[in-house]
Amino acid sequence: MVGRRRTDREQYWRGVLQRQGESGLSVASFCRQESISAPSFYAWSRKLRARDAGAPSLDGKANPGTQLFPVRIEAGTSSAPVRIFLPHGASLDVPGSMDRRALVELLGALREAELC
């Protein structure tokens, strides 16, 4: 039964992603309209894209088909942020205490927005 629930959840999110794409709305607007959490939307978008492409999961295990993008990171201190320099010259300051998973989600969202 657990496998069935996972399949149902995946089908649900694939439908959500397809409806958003067809809606012409931004992700934020679509999520507000559908009462869906935007972070969940982005997380499922990354998860399904990774499954489809054979990309790495959050456990860091790389698979063929992985798409990477270059960043330069300047480590901060406990009171200073970590600065991440993105490919197109933009930079992003994040708290040094930011959770790894949250940082991965943030970078994924930037990637989806084509800012990376």
C-alpha positions as CSV (number, residue, x, y, z in Angstrom):
1,M,0.0,0.0,0.0
2,V,2.9,2.4,0.7
3,G,4.1,2.1,-3.0
4,R,0.6,2.9,-4.1
5,R,0.5,6.1,-2.0
6,R,3.8,7.2,-3.4
7,T,2.6,6.7,-7.0
8,D,-0.6,8.6,-6.3
9,R,1.3,11.5,-4.8
10,E,3.6,11.6,-7.8
11,Q,0.7,11.6,-10.2
12,Y,-1.0,14.3,-8.2
13,W,2.1,16.6,-8.4
14,R,2.7,15.8,-12.0
15,G,-0.8,17.0,-12.6
16,V,-0.2,20.2,-10.5
17,L,2.9,21.0,-12.5
18,Q,1.2,20.5,-15.8
19,R,-1.8,22.7,-14.8
20,Q,0.6,25.4,-13.6
21,G,2.4,25.3,-17.0
22,E,-0.8,25.5,-18.9
23,S,-2.3,28.2,-16.7
24,G,0.0,31.0,-17.8
25,L,0.3,32.1,-14.2
26,S,3.5,32.5,-12.3
27,V,4.2,29.8,-9.8
28,A,3.5,32.2,-6.9
29,S,0.1,33.2,-8.4
30,F,-0.8,29.6,-9.3
31,C,0.1,28.4,-5.8
32,R,-2.0,31.1,-4.1
33,Q,-5.0,30.4,-6.4
34,E,-4.8,26.6,-5.7
35,S,-3.9,27.0,-2.0
36,I,-0.6,25.0,-2.6
37,S,2.6,25.7,-0.8
38,A,5.1,27.3,-3.2
39,P,8.1,25.5,-1.4
40,S,6.3,22.2,-1.9
41,F,5.6,23.0,-5.5
42,Y,9.3,23.7,-6.1
43,A,10.4,20.7,-4.1
44,W,8.2,18.4,-6.2
45,S,9.2,20.1,-9.4
46,R,12.8,19.4,-8.6
47,K,12.1,15.9,-7.4
48,L,10.2,14.9,-10.5
49,R,12.7,16.5,-12.8
50,A,15.5,14.6,-11.0
51,R,13.6,11.3,-11.4
52,D,13.0,12.0,-15.0
53,A,16.6,13.0,-15.7
54,G,18.4,10.6,-13.3
55,A,19.8,13.6,-11.5
56,P,21.2,13.4,-7.9
57,S,19.0,13.5,-4.9
58,L,19.6,15.4,-1.7
59,D,21.7,12.6,-0.4
60,G,24.4,13.8,-2.8
61,K,24.6,10.6,-4.9
62,A,25.2,11.7,-8.5
63,N,23.8,9.9,-11.5
64,P,24.3,10.2,-15.2
65,G,22.5,13.2,-16.6
66,T,23.2,15.5,-13.8
67,Q,23.2,19.2,-14.7
68,L,25.4,21.4,-12.7
69,F,25.9,25.2,-12.7
70,P,29.0,27.0,-11.4
71,V,28.9,29.1,-8.3
72,R,31.6,30.7,-6.2
73,I,31.1,30.8,-2.5
74,E,32.8,33.1,0.1
75,A,32.3,31.6,3.5
76,G,31.0,33.9,6.2
77,T,31.4,33.9,9.9
78,S,28.9,33.2,12.6
79,S,27.8,36.9,12.3
80,A,28.4,37.4,8.6
81,P,26.5,35.8,5.7
82,V,27.8,33.3,3.2
83,R,27.9,35.0,-0.2
84,I,27.2,32.9,-3.3
85,F,28.2,34.4,-6.6
86,L,25.9,33.1,-9.4
87,P,26.9,32.6,-13.0
88,H,25.4,35.8,-14.5
89,G,27.2,38.1,-12.0
90,A,24.5,38.2,-9.4
91,S,25.3,37.4,-5.8
92,L,23.2,36.0,-3.0
93,D,23.8,36.4,0.8
94,V,22.5,33.7,3.0
95,P,22.8,33.2,6.7
96,G,25.8,31.0,7.7
97,S,23.4,29.0,9.8
98,M,21.1,28.2,6.9
99,D,20.1,24.5,6.8
100,R,21.6,22.6,3.9
101,R,18.2,21.4,2.6
102,A,16.9,24.9,2.6
103,L,19.9,26.1,0.7
104,V,19.5,23.3,-1.9
105,E,15.8,24.3,-2.3
106,L,16.7,28.0,-2.6
107,L,19.3,27.2,-5.3
108,G,16.8,25.0,-7.1
109,A,14.2,27.8,-7.1
110,L,16.8,30.2,-8.6
111,R,17.7,27.6,-11.2
112,E,14.0,27.2,-12.1
113,A,13.6,30.9,-12.4
114,E,16.6,30.8,-14.7
115,L,18.6,33.1,-12.5
116,C,21.4,30.5,-12.3
